[in-house]
């Protein structure tokens, strides 16, 4: 299961009302979570942004993010990601900010992951190849890590 940036941000942001639930979710699923490069950089961008309630210094944000990543598998876009992203964008007529949602979904799918844990389930509603789990609504328990599935072929 891919952990979306908002889960990482909530788990670091102690002033968030979702902080404790995000931390609990990460702890309960530590052996079943992947984080994409995109999520890492989105998290650091948000944590250091001047409009963030209490912006962090880059070193502090980086350390907090790395602390989470120690318990996750980090995934990267691969040779399939580009093609899957283009197919999702065309198939669902995605535009604007939805392009990055499609790219994240494609990165997950290219790595054999079909579920994204996110507080923004609506961002992925159109993409039928991806399931979403909102850990702030549904209780998600850890499962044994399984071998990655084969990516879908469009």
N, C-alpha and C positions, 0 to 999 in steps of 0.2 A: 504494500500500500504506500502510495506517495503522500508525504506530508506537505501540504501547501504552505506557502509563506506565512499566511495569517496565523496558522497554528504555531509556527516558530516565534512569530512576533508576540503573540499573546503570552506564550510561555516565558518570554524574557521581560515583557512589560508588566512590572509588578503593580502598576496603577490600573491595569485593565481588570474589569469585573470577570473576565474569562481566564485570567492568569492561572488560577489554581486548577481549573478543569483542563486547560491546555497542558500544564505540567503533568497532571495525572494521566492524561491520554498518552503523552510521550513515554512516561514511565511504564505504563501498562502494555505498550506496543513496541517497546525498544527493539525487539528482535524481528519485527515485522514491518519496519519503516524504511523507506527510501526517501532521499532528498535529491532533487535535481539541481544542477549548477544554477539554473535560472532562479530557483527558490533561495539559494544562498545569497545571491547578489540582490534580489528583491528585498530580502530581510534586512540586509545591511543598509540598503538605500533608505528604507523606511525608518529604521532605528536612528539613523544619523541625519535625517531630514529636519531642517529648521522648524517645520510645521508640526513635527511629532511632539506630543505633550511634554516630554522630557527628553530632548534629543541627546543621544550618547556620542561620546568621542569615538572616532573610528576604531581605536585600539580596544575600547571597552565593548563596542558592538561586535567586533570581530571575535574577541575572546568568548563572549556570551554565545555567539552562533556556533563557534567551534566546539564549545562544551556540549551542545546538543548533537552536533554531527558525529561525535565520538561514538554514539550509540546507534548510528544509522548507516545504511549503505548509500554511498553517493553515486548517482547515475548521471550520465552525460548523454547529450544528443549523439546519435551514431549515424551510420550511412543510410539508415531507413527513415530517420526523423524528418528530414526535408520532404521526402515524398509523401509520407503519412500526413504531415502538416498541410501540404498543398491539397491533398485529397479531402481532408476534413474542411478546409476553408472553402473549397469549391462545393463540396457535397452539401454543407449547411449554410452556404452563402454568408460566411462570417466576415466581419470588417472591423475596423477601428481597434479598440482594446481587446476584442475577441480573438484577434490574430495571435496575441500572446497566450491566451487560454488554449487555443488550438495547438500552438507550439509546445506548451507544457504537456498537453494531453498526448501529442505525438511523441514526445520524449519518453513519457511513461509507456505508451504502447510499444514503441520500438525496443524498450527494455523488458517487455513481457509483463507489464503492470497494467491492470485494468481498473484499479480503484484509487481514487484520490480522496484523502481526508481534508476537508476544507470547511470553513464557515461560510463560504460563498458558493454554495451548491448551484445557485442559479447561473453562475458563470459557465458551468459545464452542462447545463440542461439539454442543450441542443445536440451535444455530442453523445450519440447513443452507444458508442464503443467504450465509453468510460462510465463506471459507476461512481457515485459520490457518497461519502459518509460525513455527516456533520457531528463531530464528537461533542458538541454542546447541546445537541438534541437527542441523539441516540447513544447509548452506552456501547462502546467498542472495546472488546476484550482482545488480549493478545492471542495470536495463533502461532503455531510453529511456522517458521519461515519455510516457504515452499520454493522449489526451483522456479525461476522465471518462466512465464508462458511464452510461446512463440508469438511474435508480433503479428497483428492482423495483416492480411494482404488485401489491398483494395482493388 
